[in-house]
């Protein structure tokens, strides 16, 4: 996961500090040397690291931190605040025009995830009650136009394109009256990308900009490309002027330096992050929540929002009733598993919990990671059971297990494992019921 190395290193540094009790100036200096190394190893821009460490050090030594009862805590607090400030302080939102349509121009190099992000953004805006229109303006790659059309169909969002040979500025210009006559209130223009920045590309983008006067120019960059992403952002901002950045592929194992440096280097805030290939995997960027995640303090707010997105109250209440009455079946189990999967990978969910570094270490080697493939297996196994078996696992004897394994293309051990997991889960729920606690929680999937 992104920031994993940085997060581990910082937590180790602070653990050392905590062990000291009262801190001396030397202790702080040593900790700051560790922080500096950790940031550099995470591929944070050299100058950004230098300024950051200087600021933290000044505050840590200057603020009579050394005299407080919990100096390590105060140092962590300062680092948290400075990390948040580094990434822009508060959330930066899209500029939505008071007079529709709002025009958003998506720019970026090929492969950064521009077209996918255009689709994700359209979906996210529609969820907020807007009526987006996607504009296929990457005229040099017919495949790009096709890709956007496929996305539009998949999302049921209209796509505006013009016949081959029409120039990019005309398409962008014509999309505005089209949006007006089709009741679209947000226009998302998917402009052409290139492999590298060149004069021709910038010329075209500048012409589109001056013709349609977008309210928002969003640059899409790939977090995996590290400092290159920061350089690309600097060039685009210099030539075109940017309103915001979308950092994609934050679900990968990028070291995270680009996400930490880009605001400080370019002055442009990250507005969204791409957290996966799925079209739902676009999240607003919250500097404070990201800083908490990096410091292993978790991001419970994002987790709650995700859960709210996935669970509607009615389903949650229905499940709770079933659990209370001990009517929870394997079908419900599967359903729950799929719901939780929608919130992201198990690793992503863990990443949002406080102290996840420790939890993850404890879980290493333990078979808890329900990835997509495993869920498909579980689904196949459960689907191969008769309704009677699904409702009451006690009837599933040896020969039935063999039949289920054959029917689902899995092994008897796999079937045994699922039945055992389910039985354990039910046992745990009974215990929780006794404790008079709500059984709806993630804990049961451990
Ligand atoms: P474009 O050339 O900039 O338009 O890039 P595309 O939208 O075609 O995306 C390039 C590849 O990156 C595709 O395979 C996307 O599925 C993938 N991609 C885009 N955003 C993300 C993301 O946030 N996470 C991951 N893992 N993949 C992404």
Boltz pocket constraint, residues with backbone or C-beta under 6 A from the ligand:
constraints:
  - pocket:
      binder: B
      contacts: [[A, 108], [A, 109], [A, 110], [A, 111], [A, 112], [A, 113], [A, 114], [A, 115], [A, 116], [A, 117], [A, 193], [A, 247], [A, 248], [A, 249], [A, 250], [A, 251], [A, 252], [A, 273], [A, 274], [A, 275], [A, 276], [A, 277], [A, 281]]
      max_distance: 6.0
